[in-house]
Amino acid sequence: MTAPAERLAPPEHRIAYPNVIAGGALDGAREYAADAVVVGTGAGGATAAARLRDAGLDVVMLEEGALHPTETFVTDPATMIRRLYRDAGTTMILGRPPIIFVEGRCVGGSTVINGGMSWPAPERVLAHWEGDLGLPDTGPQAMEPYFAAAERILHVEPNQEDTFGQNTHLFLEGARRLGWPAARAPRNMRRCMGLNNCALGCPTGAKQAMHVTEIPRALAAGAYLVTHARVDRVLWKGRRAIGVRGRFVDDAGRARGRFRAYAPLVVLAAGARHTPGILKRSWLRARAIGRGLHTHPNAKVVGLFDRPLDPWIGTHQAFHIHHFREQGILIGYAAVPPGLLAGALPGVGEENAAWMRQYNHMLTAATLVEDEGEGRVVLGPDRQPYMLFDLSPRDLETVHRGVALTAELLFAAGARRVLLPFADLPLLEGPEQLR
Ligand SMILES: Cc1cc2nc3c(=O)[nH]c(=O)nc-3n(C[C@H](O)[C@H](O)[C@H](O)COP(=O)(O)OP(=O)(O)OC[C@H]3O[C@@H](n4cnc5c(N)ncnc54)[C@H](O)[C@@H]3O)c2cc1C
């Protein structure tokens, strides 16, 4: 007998995940106890769990989704969306207009499917939190060491030039012709190869999401993780939280056994939608719960070029345009996988297929808007949280302006035609139509 061949793969393909209890097949009732229970393993939960473990506390993380190690990732969008996205990416924010909203439901949360842009919050926003909202120690000075630590832990750096594809070069060319400075985006990644697959889970593990950074670190240091554990509500003793309770759910979302987790410290980090949902189901009546929802809407604009661009080759969003930030507008670009872009293009059937046949000639840019309107999270009749949000008239204006600027950039980059995300005005034949 010879020893099994040693697997030579990037370190993120060989991560050990000790202390993981897979809850998907657990029936009956279980109870856990620790010094701290952390609900959710996304950016907030994983970071909190790792810091609490660093401080010597016994920590248990409870996560509704499953653990998908990087070496199990495939590049087929349908498979990965079902595995990593809540409701297979079909959640809607209800309002005028309705907005498609996606979030992760897996160990690592939305960091597994996000773009890996790692900008620190602007000083103006931090000053608003501390000054106007009265949140102590959230101002620029107080937050600086935390941003520095996060950048170190998540290995934040700009993309190397050899990961740029034609999409990056065209985006830069458009910005240069218009005289708009392009800012090099800091990203949490190591050895990025520009595969452009961030939104479906980085198959090389280059993106330093929580399931390859803080979570394995916390587990290696002795924290525990229970997967498929959907927290329903907080448990109280008088006015003090003493734990949480919930159900195990299998991969198909079917409820299995029940669990309770007790700890003197309870951290809810289930994301902007589900944290207020848990609080509301926990008999808390404070008016602020679920209020102040911002959605940062983004609108995609597609430039059609005469020559093929092979838009899937090369990293996305290595640069952003911050030139219009004071107007609440940021412009970036991404190669949206064909399976996702088709849904955003006009028509169905043959008409949609005709657009998609030009996929190789498309550069997709996007405007991300700082919204002033405030939405809220409410519980539906099924006791699940729903998001309500209307774009204010000013937000609508900002979206229109952001879309127009993005279209201008695509024309400046050489696009012959530009597809807009508006039903009544889908196609522009030239920049003069923007006036
Ligand atoms: C497609 C996409 C691209 C993005 N790109 C960027 C980017 O480039 N840069 C950037 O800074 N931000 C980006 N973001 C946003 C960023 O990822 C989120 O702001 C961040 O992950 C939020 O962290 P969180 O911990 O609050 O929530 P999440 O990361 O969403 O984690 C919440 C976790 O809680 C779990 N959970 C929910 N309910 C329960 C429950 N009842 N019981 C147990 N567990 C539960 C969920 O399954 C999930 O794992 C992007 C987001 C998406 C979706």
The ligand as a MOL file (V3000), in Angstrom:
LIG
                    3D

  0  0  0     0  0            999 V3000
M  V30 BEGIN CTAB
M  V30 COUNTS 53 58 0 0 0
M  V30 BEGIN ATOM
M  V30 1 C -24.0880 40.1640 -4.8630 0
M  V30 2 C -23.5220 41.0540 -3.7760 0
M  V30 3 C -22.3910 41.8230 -4.0450 0
M  V30 4 C -21.8570 42.6450 -3.0490 0
M  V30 5 N -20.6840 43.3040 -3.2960 0
M  V30 6 C -20.0850 43.9930 -2.2920 0
M  V30 7 C -18.8010 44.5690 -2.4700 0
M  V30 8 O -18.1790 44.4250 -3.5190 0
M  V30 9 N -18.2600 45.2710 -1.4390 0
M  V30 10 C -18.9260 45.4130 -0.2400 0
M  V30 11 O -18.3870 46.0640 0.6680 0
M  V30 12 N -20.1350 44.8580 -0.0390 0
M  V30 13 C -20.7100 44.1380 -1.0190 0
M  V30 14 N -21.9100 43.5230 -0.7910 0
M  V30 15 C -22.5510 43.6980 0.5200 0
M  V30 16 C -21.8820 42.8760 1.6370 0
M  V30 17 O -21.6210 41.5680 1.2040 0
M  V30 18 C -22.8330 42.8860 2.8400 0
M  V30 19 O -23.0130 44.2280 3.2420 0
M  V30 20 C -22.3120 42.0900 4.0360 0
M  V30 21 O -22.0320 40.7580 3.6890 0
M  V30 22 C -23.3770 42.1410 5.1390 0
M  V30 23 O -22.9170 41.4190 6.2520 0
M  V30 24 P -23.9460 40.8250 7.3020 0
M  V30 25 O -23.1550 40.0210 8.2720 0
M  V30 26 O -24.7930 41.9170 7.8300 0
M  V30 27 O -24.9420 39.8830 6.4610 0
M  V30 28 P -24.6290 38.6310 5.5450 0
M  V30 29 O -23.2270 38.6580 5.0640 0
M  V30 30 O -25.7100 38.5670 4.5310 0
M  V30 31 O -24.7570 37.3900 6.5320 0
M  V30 32 C -25.9600 37.0830 7.1920 0
M  V30 33 C -25.9390 35.5900 7.5180 0
M  V30 34 O -26.9870 35.3210 8.4420 0
M  V30 35 C -27.6140 34.0970 8.0770 0
M  V30 36 N -28.9840 34.1110 8.6140 0
M  V30 37 C -30.0280 34.8760 8.2110 0
M  V30 38 N -31.1160 34.6100 8.9570 0
M  V30 39 C -30.7440 33.6580 9.8530 0
M  V30 40 C -31.4350 32.9740 10.8920 0
M  V30 41 N -32.7280 33.2280 11.1680 0
M  V30 42 N -30.7520 32.0490 11.6110 0
M  V30 43 C -29.4370 31.7740 11.3480 0
M  V30 44 N -28.7420 32.3980 10.3650 0
M  V30 45 C -29.3920 33.3350 9.6330 0
M  V30 46 C -27.5760 34.0990 6.5590 0
M  V30 47 O -27.7390 32.7910 6.0410 0
M  V30 48 C -26.1920 34.6950 6.3000 0
M  V30 49 O -25.2110 33.7010 6.2290 0
M  V30 50 C -22.4800 42.7140 -1.7700 0
M  V30 51 C -23.6200 41.9470 -1.5060 0
M  V30 52 C -24.1290 41.1120 -2.4860 0
M  V30 53 C -25.3350 40.2710 -2.1610 0
M  V30 END ATOM
M  V30 BEGIN BOND
M  V30 1 1 1 2
M  V30 2 1 2 3
M  V30 3 2 2 52
M  V30 4 2 3 4
M  V30 5 1 4 5
M  V30 6 1 4 50
M  V30 7 2 5 6
M  V30 8 1 6 7
M  V30 9 1 6 13
M  V30 10 2 7 8
M  V30 11 1 7 9
M  V30 12 1 9 10
M  V30 13 2 10 11
M  V30 14 1 10 12
M  V30 15 2 12 13
M  V30 16 1 13 14
M  V30 17 1 14 15
M  V30 18 1 14 50
M  V30 19 1 15 16
M  V30 20 1 16 17
M  V30 21 1 16 18
M  V30 22 1 18 19
M  V30 23 1 18 20
M  V30 24 1 20 21
M  V30 25 1 20 22
M  V30 26 1 22 23
M  V30 27 1 23 24
M  V30 28 2 24 25
M  V30 29 1 24 26
M  V30 30 1 24 27
M  V30 31 1 27 28
M  V30 32 2 28 29
M  V30 33 1 28 30
M  V30 34 1 28 31
M  V30 35 1 31 32
M  V30 36 1 32 33
M  V30 37 1 33 34
M  V30 38 1 33 48
M  V30 39 1 34 35
M  V30 40 1 35 36
M  V30 41 1 35 46
M  V30 42 1 36 37
M  V30 43 1 36 45
M  V30 44 2 37 38
M  V30 45 1 38 39
M  V30 46 1 39 40
M  V30 47 2 39 45
M  V30 48 1 40 41
M  V30 49 2 40 42
M  V30 50 1 42 43
M  V30 51 2 43 44
M  V30 52 1 44 45
M  V30 53 1 46 47
M  V30 54 1 46 48
M  V30 55 1 48 49
M  V30 56 2 50 51
M  V30 57 1 51 52
M  V30 58 1 52 53
M  V30 END BOND
M  V30 END CTAB
M  END
